[in-house]
Amino acid sequence: MNEPLLLLPGMMCDARLYSPQIEAFSYERTILTAPLNEHDSVEALARDILDTAPQQFALAGLSMGGIVAMEVFRQAPDRVTRLALLDTNPKAEAAAIAERREPQMQKVRDGHLRAVMRDEMKPHYLTDGPHTGRILDLCMAMAETLGPDAFINQSRALQSRPDQQKTLKKVTVPTLILCGEDDALCPIHRHELMHDLIPGSTLTIIKSAGHLPTLEQPQATNEALAQWLNQ
């Protein structure tokens, strides 16, 4: 029996971020997703995941989900059978970005979550493509489902996240590093860094995709994930 696959979504996303992957892989293994909205630190989010996850599992995370996935591995490396880090960043938050989050959080507290997502978050997500409008609508729907408290908790968690470069040097399980070629939030050089830190890892760049290749280019993303799951 194949090990369960645990998928961690990005900021203000839920399981719908992985709809094409859940459809593709659920016939062969148990697929689990975990919300990342109950705590305002990456460490606490990882502890919660480990409290409810199977004893051993394959782990994939995109963006904030990848950041939490690295912390899950740091806390319990013996429980992660393989690791996929998608469109993410192993470094601690830069001071300038952490500072920019403060006015965003205030706007959200004042009732303007939709405006923040529309004007400050979503424009950086995707490359231009025939499905861009539909995917952006889905991103807005996921954000509105999660709500303002999730936005603030997640922003705080990202502001205080630990640097995981030392963690990645200790990874020995099969590892996929994947990103969209046009990802403006987590550019290719961040993924080249992770690839260099993890001996034997696979680096895959998805063409015609930005920050959300799971939705922008699901077939190419699924092919890369399938190879990783069968390593």
Backbone as CSV, one residue per row, in Angstrom:
resi,resn,N_x,N_y,N_z,CA_x,CA_y,CA_z,C_x,C_y,C_z
1,MET,0.854,-1.200,0.000,0.000,0.000,0.000,0.882,1.239,0.000
2,ASN,0.608,2.177,-0.881,1.370,3.414,-0.915,1.107,4.247,0.328
3,GLU,2.125,4.962,0.781,1.958,5.794,1.959,0.994,6.939,1.667
4,PRO,0.303,7.472,2.687,-0.573,8.625,2.481,0.226,9.825,1.981
5,LEU,-0.464,10.696,1.253,0.123,11.943,0.768,-0.567,13.096,1.474
6,LEU,0.207,13.878,2.213,-0.314,15.035,2.934,0.050,16.299,2.157
7,LEU,-0.957,17.083,1.787,-0.795,18.294,0.993,-1.058,19.520,1.867
8,LEU,-0.111,20.445,1.891,-0.261,21.667,2.677,-0.463,22.847,1.733
9,PRO,-1.574,23.572,1.855,-1.882,24.657,0.910,-1.115,25.930,1.213
10,GLY,-1.123,26.833,0.246,-0.490,28.130,0.407,-1.353,29.094,1.203
11,MET,-0.833,30.305,1.391,-1.541,31.321,2.161,-2.910,31.599,1.549
12,MET,-3.933,31.592,2.401,-5.316,31.875,2.038,-5.835,30.925,0.956
13,CYS,-5.305,29.705,0.980,-5.792,28.645,0.103,-6.232,27.462,0.943
14,ASP,-7.057,26.608,0.347,-7.472,25.377,1.011,-7.257,24.212,0.059
15,ALA,-7.922,23.094,0.308,-7.692,21.894,-0.492,-7.966,22.092,-1.975
16,ARG,-8.758,23.103,-2.316,-9.058,23.350,-3.725,-7.819,23.720,-4.534
17,LEU,-6.777,24.203,-3.859,-5.513,24.477,-4.545,-4.968,23.219,-5.220
18,TYR,-5.299,22.073,-4.652,-4.773,20.791,-5.127,-5.845,19.927,-5.797
19,SER,-6.921,20.521,-6.246,-7.997,19.706,-6.834,-7.498,18.776,-7.937
20,PRO,-6.668,19.242,-8.883,-6.213,18.324,-9.936,-5.331,17.202,-9.406
21,GLN,-4.582,17.483,-8.353,-3.707,16.461,-7.792,-4.510,15.437,-6.985
22,ILE,-5.496,15.913,-6.258,-6.351,14.990,-5.493,-7.078,14.053,-6.453
23,GLU,-7.573,14.609,-7.546,-8.261,13.784,-8.540,-7.315,12.763,-9.157
24,ALA,-6.068,13.162,-9.410,-5.131,12.283,-10.105,-4.593,11.164,-9.221
25,PHE,-4.385,11.436,-7.951,-3.656,10.484,-7.114,-4.493,9.777,-6.063
26,SER,-5.741,10.185,-5.893,-6.536,9.590,-4.809,-6.914,8.140,-5.078
27,TYR,-6.829,7.697,-6.331,-7.153,6.296,-6.625,-6.071,5.354,-6.130
28,GLU,-4.860,5.866,-5.906,-3.748,4.984,-5.557,-3.269,5.132,-4.118
29,ARG,-3.746,6.167,-3.428,-3.291,6.384,-2.063,-4.252,7.320,-1.335
30,THR,-4.189,7.338,-0.027,-4.968,8.284,0.766,-4.371,9.680,0.611
31,ILE,-5.230,10.655,0.313,-4.806,12.049,0.198,-5.370,12.825,1.387
32,LEU,-4.513,13.533,2.079,-4.904,14.346,3.222,-4.498,15.785,2.965
33,THR,-5.288,16.723,3.464,-4.886,18.127,3.465,-5.037,18.658,4.881
34,ALA,-4.279,19.688,5.200,-4.330,20.252,6.548,-4.497,21.762,6.454
35,PRO,-5.431,22.340,7.190,-5.571,23.798,7.199,-4.394,24.434,7.930
36,LEU,-4.042,25.640,7.507,-2.917,26.352,8.125,-3.395,27.687,8.671
37,ASN,-4.486,27.664,9.412,-5.093,28.935,9.817,-5.366,29.070,11.304
38,GLU,-4.985,28.084,12.106,-5.372,28.103,13.520,-4.316,28.707,14.433
39,HIS,-3.116,28.916,13.943,-2.031,29.416,14.785,-1.271,30.513,14.050
40,ASP,-0.543,31.328,14.814,0.214,32.421,14.208,1.715,32.178,14.250
41,SER,2.116,30.899,14.306,3.531,30.573,14.166,3.666,29.295,13.349
42,VAL,4.722,29.230,12.566,4.985,28.054,11.745,5.227,26.834,12.624
43,GLU,5.905,27.039,13.747,6.203,25.915,14.638,4.929,25.294,15.195
44,ALA,3.977,26.120,15.613,2.719,25.597,16.161,1.896,24.916,15.080
45,LEU,1.891,25.466,13.871,1.174,24.829,12.766,1.740,23.436,12.497
46,ALA,3.056,23.311,12.509,3.682,22.014,12.262,3.352,21.025,13.369
47,ARG,3.361,21.480,14.601,3.017,20.580,15.709,1.595,20.058,15.570
48,ASP,0.680,20.935,15.196,-0.715,20.520,14.995,-0.819,19.456,13.911
49,ILE,-0.122,19.656,12.816,-0.146,18.686,11.719,0.366,17.337,12.197
50,LEU,1.458,17.334,12.926,2.040,16.075,13.395,1.152,15.382,14.413
51,ASP,0.362,16.145,15.151,-0.554,15.540,16.127,-1.632,14.697,15.462
52,THR,-1.993,15.037,14.229,-3.115,14.351,13.572,-2.698,13.552,12.342
53,ALA,-1.469,13.703,11.879,-1.021,13.021,10.657,-0.759,11.543,10.928
54,PRO,-0.773,10.720,9.878,-0.377,9.318,10.042,1.058,9.218,10.554
55,GLN,1.419,8.014,11.008,2.763,7.842,11.550,3.837,8.139,10.518
56,GLN,3.582,7.751,9.262,4.490,8.089,8.178,3.676,8.548,6.970
57,PHE,4.238,9.487,6.208,3.489,10.069,5.098,4.443,10.772,4.148
58,ALA,4.026,10.834,2.883,4.667,11.723,1.914,4.114,13.122,2.141
59,LEU,4.961,14.130,1.982,4.585,15.499,2.345,4.897,16.451,1.200
60,ALA,3.884,17.224,0.797,4.060,18.242,-0.234,3.429,19.541,0.245
61,GLY,4.104,20.658,-0.012,3.554,21.950,0.359,3.903,23.003,-0.668
62,LEU,2.966,23.898,-0.916,3.157,24.984,-1.874,3.166,26.312,-1.140
63,SER,4.167,27.143,-1.417,4.275,28.480,-0.844,4.303,28.404,0.682
64,MET,3.355,28.993,1.398,3.341,28.861,2.848,3.271,27.392,3.256
65,GLY,2.568,26.593,2.469,2.523,25.161,2.757,3.894,24.519,2.714
66,GLY,4.745,24.971,1.785,6.116,24.479,1.733,6.928,24.925,2.936
67,ILE,6.701,26.150,3.378,7.382,26.665,4.572,7.028,25.827,5.789
68,VAL,5.742,25.509,5.936,5.315,24.666,7.059,5.841,23.236,6.878
69,ALA,5.868,22.758,5.632,6.388,21.409,5.381,7.835,21.282,5.838
70,MET,8.638,22.297,5.591,10.027,22.257,6.051,10.104,22.169,7.569
71,GLU,9.212,22.869,8.261,9.193,22.807,9.728,8.691,21.452,10.217
72,VAL,7.717,20.876,9.524,7.273,19.516,9.865,8.453,18.557,9.775
73,PHE,9.219,18.668,8.695,10.382,17.795,8.551,11.396,18.070,9.658
74,ARG,11.614,19.314,10.003,12.572,19.637,11.064,12.164,18.986,12.380
75,GLN,10.858,19.035,12.689,10.386,18.494,13.956,10.326,16.972,13.972
76,ALA,10.062,16.349,12.834,9.851,14.891,12.811,10.364,14.292,11.508
77,PRO,11.664,14.336,11.269,12.186,13.835,9.992,11.937,12.348,9.771
78,ASP,11.796,11.590,10.845,11.578,10.143,10.717,10.181,9.798,10.225
79,ARG,9.261,10.762,10.241,7.883,10.473,9.834,7.609,10.836,8.371
80,VAL,8.486,11.600,7.742,8.296,12.057,6.362,9.057,11.118,5.427
81,THR,8.322,10.397,4.585,8.952,9.417,3.699,9.492,10.041,2.424
82,ARG,8.920,11.161,2.002,9.396,11.904,0.835,8.849,13.323,0.942
83,LEU,9.510,14.261,0.281,9.216,15.681,0.487,9.149,16.382,-0.865
84,ALA,8.094,17.186,-1.079,7.964,18.014,-2.277,7.740,19.461,-1.842
85,LEU,8.601,20.347,-2.307,8.546,21.766,-1.969,8.249,22.550,-3.235
86,LEU,7.068,23.159,-3.278,6.560,23.806,-4.484,6.466,25.315,-4.268
87,ASP,7.082,26.080,-5.146,6.909,27.536,-5.151,7.002,28.114,-3.743
88,THR,8.148,27.882,-3.110,8.288,28.257,-1.713,9.655,28.876,-1.470
89,ASN,9.998,29.079,-0.200,11.186,29.854,0.153,11.743,29.320,1.473
90,PRO,13.009,28.872,1.501,13.560,28.318,2.734,14.065,29.375,3.704
91,LYS,14.092,30.629,3.284,14.694,31.670,4.112,13.673,32.308,5.050
92,ALA,14.177,32.889,6.137,13.326,33.699,7.006,12.811,34.907,6.224
93,GLU,11.735,35.482,6.723,11.140,36.621,6.013,12.064,37.835,6.052
94,ALA,12.249,38.459,4.904,13.026,39.694,4.842,12.305,40.798,5.610
95,ALA,13.079,41.660,6.262,12.494,42.701,7.115,11.538,43.603,6.342
96,ALA,11.885,43.937,5.105,11.034,44.836,4.320,9.685,44.199,4.024
97,ILE,9.677,42.903,3.748,8.409,42.223,3.473,7.591,42.097,4.746
98,ALA,8.253,41.765,5.854,7.552,41.669,7.138,6.888,42.996,7.483
99,GLU,7.574,44.095,7.196,7.008,45.420,7.478,5.804,45.708,6.588
100,ARG,5.852,45.268,5.344,4.733,45.515,4.427,3.480,44.769,4.850
101,ARG,3.644,43.710,5.622,2.461,42.956,6.057,1.610,43.731,7.063
102,GLU,2.207,44.652,7.794,1.457,45.348,8.848,0.272,46.148,8.293
103,PRO,0.455,47.001,7.292,-0.727,47.700,6.760,-1.727,46.763,6.101
104,GLN,-1.253,45.673,5.509,-2.191,44.692,4.952,-3.087,44.126,6.057
105,MET,-2.476,43.756,7.172,-3.263,43.187,8.274,-4.256,44.200,8.818
106,GLN,-3.847,45.474,8.886,-4.776,46.486,9.383,-5.960,46.646,8.439
107,LYS,-5.707,46.647,7.149,-6.806,46.725,6.186,-7.764,45.556,6.359
108,VAL,-7.212,44.365,6.581,-8.064,43.189,6.756,-8.872,43.305,8.039
109,ARG,-8.257,43.799,9.107,-9.004,44.015,10.355,-10.145,45.004,10.141
110,ASP,-9.929,45.955,9.255,-10.945,46.983,8.982,-12.010,46.507,8.002
111,GLY,-11.953,45.245,7.607,-13.002,44.682,6.768,-12.719,44.653,5.282
112,HIS,-11.450,44.786,4.911,-11.116,44.908,3.491,-10.307,43.723,2.972
113,LEU,-10.625,42.529,3.436,-9.903,41.343,2.969,-9.977,41.214,1.453
114,ARG,-11.143,41.384,0.917,-11.308,41.202,-0.527,-10.431,42.193,-1.303
115,ALA,-10.362,43.430,-0.857,-9.549,44.431,-1.547,-8.069,44.093,-1.448
116,VAL,-7.620,43.634,-0.283,-6.206,43.265,-0.128,-5.868,42.108,-1.051
117,MET,-6.721,41.106,-1.092,-6.466,39.967,-1.972,-6.474,40.408,-3.435
118,ARG,-7.418,41.252,-3.794,-7.566,41.674,-5.193,-6.398,42.553,-5.645
119,ASP,-5.986,43.490,-4.796,-5.047,44.515,-5.233,-3.591,44.195,-4.892
120,GLU,-3.367,43.465,-3.796,-1.996,43.308,-3.305,-1.490,41.873,-3.359
121,MET,-2.381,40.904,-3.399,-1.936,39.512,-3.355,-2.097,38.834,-4.720
122,LYS,-3.305,38.811,-5.219,-3.587,38.054,-6.441,-2.794,38.488,-7.671
123,PRO,-2.485,39.795,-7.842,-1.739,40.171,-9.052,-0.378,39.495,-9.164
124,HIS,0.157,38.997,-8.062,1.487,38.391,-8.079,1.434,36.866,-8.248
125,TYR,0.249,36.290,-8.319,0.123,34.842,-8.256,0.432,34.143,-9.581
126,LEU,-0.137,34.647,-10.668,-0.232,33.845,-11.888,0.488,34.485,-13.060
127,THR,0.892,33.658,-14.011,1.293,34.149,-15.311,0.039,34.246,-16.193
128,ASP,0.130,34.946,-17.295,-1.034,35.081,-18.177,-1.322,33.749,-18.868
129,GLY,-2.579,33.368,-18.889,-2.971,32.132,-19.554,-4.467,32.108,-19.759
130,PRO,-4.964,31.120,-20.486,-6.384,31.074,-20.807,-7.280,30.851,-19.592
131,HIS,-6.714,30.338,-18.503,-7.533,30.037,-17.325,-7.264,30.998,-16.169
132,THR,-6.545,32.084,-16.439,-6.140,32.978,-15.360,-7.337,33.519,-14.588
133,GLY,-8.357,33.975,-15.292,-9.521,34.542,-14.621,-10.211,33.548,-13.714
134,ARG,-10.386,32.341,-14.200,-11.045,31.306,-13.397,-10.230,30.974,-12.153
135,ILE,-8.905,30.891,-12.300,-8.060,30.549,-11.158,-8.054,31.681,-10.140
136,LEU,-8.003,32.925,-10.601,-8.066,34.045,-9.670,-9.393,34.087,-8.925
137,ASP,-10.483,33.763,-9.602,-11.782,33.684,-8.915,-11.756,32.616,-7.836
138,LEU,-11.121,31.487,-8.130,-11.005,30.421,-7.131,-10.157,30.885,-5.950
139,CYS,-9.068,31.607,-6.228,-8.236,32.132,-5.146,-9.043,33.061,-4.233
140,MET,-9.877,33.899,-4.827,-10.701,34.789,-4.025,-11.710,33.993,-3.203
141,ALA,-12.301,32.979,-3.795,-13.271,32.155,-3.070,-12.613,31.451,-1.891
142,MET,-11.405,30.925,-2.085,-10.699,30.264,-0.985,-10.397,31.260,0.123
143,ALA,-9.933,32.453,-0.247,-9.601,33.466,0.752,-10.824,33.884,1.555
144,GLU,-11.942,34.073,0.876,-13.147,34.502,1.582,-13.698,33.391,2.472
145,THR,-13.480,32.136,2.073,-13.888,31.020,2.933,-13.070,31.007,4.219
146,LEU,-11.774,31.246,4.109,-10.905,31.226,5.289,-11.129,32.440,6.183
147,GLY,-11.261,33.622,5.593,-11.636,34.796,6.358,-10.493,35.590,6.964
148,PRO,-10.824,36.727,7.599,-9.815,37.665,8.103,-8.897,37.083,9.176
149,ASP,-9.433,36.296,10.106,-8.584,35.759,11.175,-7.479,34.881,10.608
150,ALA,-7.804,34.091,9.602,-6.791,33.256,8.969,-5.710,34.120,8.324
151,PHE,-6.119,35.191,7.650,-5.139,36.077,7.010,-4.161,36.626,8.032
152,ILE,-4.673,37.069,9.164,-3.807,37.669,10.184,-2.904,36.614,10.808
153,ASN,-3.453,35.454,11.157,-2.620,34.381,11.708,-1.519,33.984,10.739
154,GLN,-1.878,33.816,9.481,-0.888,33.386,8.501,0.167,34.465,8.267
155,SER,-0.239,35.712,8.249,0.728,36.797,8.084,1.729,36.816,9.229
156,ARG,1.242,36.651,10.453,2.131,36.610,11.618,3.081,35.404,11.540
157,ALA,2.553,34.272,11.133,3.389,33.079,11.029,4.500,33.271,10.003
158,LEU,4.175,33.897,8.891,5.188,34.127,7.862,6.221,35.154,8.315
159,GLN,5.783,36.167,9.031,6.708,37.188,9.521,7.793,36.582,10.425
160,SER,7.409,35.623,11.243,8.314,35.087,12.262,8.900,33.727,11.898
161,ARG,8.750,33.307,10.667,9.170,31.951,10.295,10.686,31.787,10.410
162,PRO,11.129,30.581,10.765,12.559,30.344,10.877,13.203,30.080,9.522
163,ASP,14.481,30.362,9.435,15.263,29.973,8.267,15.453,28.453,8.311
164,GLN,15.233,27.785,7.191,15.281,26.320,7.167,16.431,25.772,6.322
165,GLN,17.418,26.583,6.012,18.490,26.083,5.158,19.262,24.947,5.822
166,LYS,19.487,25.020,7.131,20.169,23.925,7.827,19.305,22.670,7.833
167,THR,17.991,22.860,7.947,17.072,21.710,7.901,17.200,20.988,6.568
168,LEU,17.222,21.736,5.484,17.250,21.113,4.167,18.532,20.329,3.935
169,LYS,19.617,20.740,4.526,20.876,20.004,4.379,20.786,18.596,4.979
170,LYS,19.820,18.386,5.860,19.672,17.091,6.530,18.677,16.168,5.832
171,VAL,18.035,16.644,4.774,17.022,15.845,4.082,17.697,14.761,3.255
172,THR,17.279,13.520,3.471,17.821,12.393,2.702,16.734,11.609,1.974
173,VAL,15.460,11.949,2.189,14.366,11.234,1.524,14.206,11.768,0.097
174,PRO,13.527,11.023,-0.794,13.291,11.533,-2.151,12.597,12.899,-2.107
175,THR,13.185,13.869,-2.805,12.710,15.251,-2.701,12.551,15.871,-4.079
176,LEU,11.397,16.503,-4.279,11.099,17.263,-5.486,11.065,18.737,-5.139
177,ILE,11.808,19.533,-5.898,11.748,20.991,-5.817,11.112,21.459,-7.119
178,LEU,9.966,22.122,-7.040,9.203,22.471,-8.243,8.736,23.906,-8.142
179,CYS,8.769,24.618,-9.282,8.188,25.957,-9.298,7.765,26.328,-10.708
180,GLY,6.859,27.289,-10.780,6.484,27.861,-12.055,7.601,28.740,-12.592
181,GLU,7.809,28.667,-13.879,8.891,29.434,-14.509,8.738,30.933,-14.266
182,ASP,7.503,31.404,-14.168,7.240,32.838,-14.035,6.825,33.236,-12.619
183,ASP,7.175,32.425,-11.614,6.789,32.730,-10.241,7.507,33.998,-9.779
184,ALA,6.738,35.051,-9.503,7.323,36.315,-9.049,7.492,36.362,-7.536
185,LEU,6.712,35.581,-6.800,6.799,35.579,-5.340,7.968,34.743,-4.846
186,CYS,8.155,33.577,-5.437,9.225,32.659,-5.047,9.979,32.268,-6.316
187,PRO,10.912,33.088,-6.741,11.522,32.901,-8.053,12.411,31.661,-8.139
188,ILE,12.830,31.384,-9.374,13.570,30.155,-9.651,14.828,30.048,-8.790
189,HIS,15.523,31.159,-8.558,16.799,31.051,-7.830,16.608,30.532,-6.411
190,ARG,15.444,30.775,-5.804,15.175,30.204,-4.481,15.110,28.670,-4.569
191,HIS,14.572,28.172,-5.657,14.442,26.725,-5.826,15.776,26.091,-6.197
192,GLU,16.581,26.817,-6.935,17.944,26.335,-7.199,18.732,26.230,-5.899
193,LEU,18.525,27.179,-4.999,19.164,27.118,-3.682,18.733,25.857,-2.933
194,MET,17.426,25.585,-2.882,16.935,24.396,-2.176,17.475,23.121,-2.819
195,HIS,17.505,23.099,-4.131,18.048,21.955,-4.865,19.509,21.724,-4.482
196,ASP,20.277,22.792,-4.355,21.680,22.668,-3.968,21.828,22.200,-2.519
197,LEU,20.894,22.585,-1.668,20.974,22.224,-0.253,20.625,20.760,0.006
198,ILE,19.778,20.167,-0.862,19.300,18.795,-0.641,19.978,17.871,-1.644
199,PRO,20.945,17.082,-1.212,21.629,16.176,-2.141,20.649,15.198,-2.793
200,GLY,20.763,15.045,-4.100,19.927,14.080,-4.802,18.527,14.546,-5.099
201,SER,18.192,15.785,-4.766,16.843,16.275,-5.050,16.668,16.512,-6.548
202,THR,15.405,16.541,-6.957,15.045,16.809,-8.352,14.480,18.216,-8.454
203,LEU,14.983,19.003,-9.395,14.481,20.355,-9.629,13.673,20.364,-10.921
204,THR,12.412,20.794,-10.832,11.529,20.853,-11.993,10.953,22.252,-12.125
205,ILE,11.138,22.854,-13.287,10.585,24.175,-13.581,9.418,23.990,-14.550
206,ILE,8.237,24.457,-14.161,7.030,24.291,-14.972,6.846,25.511,-15.867
207,LYS,6.863,25.289,-17.162,6.703,26.384,-18.107,5.260,26.898,-18.117
208,SER,5.106,28.170,-18.474,3.786,28.816,-18.583,3.012,28.714,-17.268
209,ALA,3.727,28.886,-16.159,3.086,28.883,-14.844,3.759,29.914,-13.962
210,GLY,2.973,30.484,-13.049,3.490,31.403,-12.060,3.601,30.733,-10.706
211,HIS,2.921,31.309,-9.706,3.054,30.845,-8.330,2.188,29.630,-8.015
212,LEU,1.233,29.318,-8.872,0.294,28.228,-8.570,0.267,27.195,-9.695
213,PRO,1.358,26.502,-9.955,1.383,25.539,-11.060,0.431,24.370,-10.867
214,THR,0.044,24.085,-9.638,-0.921,22.998,-9.407,-2.225,23.255,-10.146
215,LEU,-2.583,24.539,-10.295,-3.803,24.915,-11.007,-3.519,25.427,-12.416
216,GLU,-2.397,26.090,-12.598,-2.085,26.688,-13.900,-1.673,25.636,-14.929
217,GLN,-0.872,24.685,-14.484,-0.382,23.626,-15.380,-0.495,22.282,-14.657
218,PRO,-1.716,21.824,-14.419,-1.887,20.626,-13.597,-1.276,19.368,-14.206
219,GLN,-1.338,19.222,-15.528,-0.804,18.000,-16.118,0.703,17.898,-15.919
220,ALA,1.426,18.970,-16.207,2.876,18.950,-16.026,3.246,18.794,-14.556
221,THR,2.493,19.444,-13.684,2.747,19.315,-12.250,2.494,17.888,-11.793
222,ASN,1.414,17.286,-12.255,1.099,15.917,-11.858,2.143,14.928,-12.367
223,GLU,2.666,15.174,-13.549,3.708,14.285,-14.066,4.941,14.323,-13.168
224,ALA,5.324,15.516,-12.735,6.476,15.637,-11.843,6.196,14.985,-10.494
225,LEU,4.998,15.184,-9.968,4.639,14.572,-8.697,4.584,13.043,-8.797
226,ALA,4.089,12.535,-9.903,4.015,11.081,-10.104,5.412,10.467,-10.092
227,GLN,6.346,11.104,-10.759,7.732,10.611,-10.748,8.300,10.614,-9.345
228,TRP,8.018,11.687,-8.601,8.501,11.793,-7.210,7.881,10.706,-6.329
229,LEU,6.595,10.481,-6.481,5.917,9.481,-5.647,6.384,8.058,-5.956
230,ASN,6.946,7.848,-7.130,7.395,6.515,-7.508,8.905,6.330,-7.397
231,GLN,9.595,7.334,-6.848,11.031,7.208,-6.649,11.358,6.120,-5.638
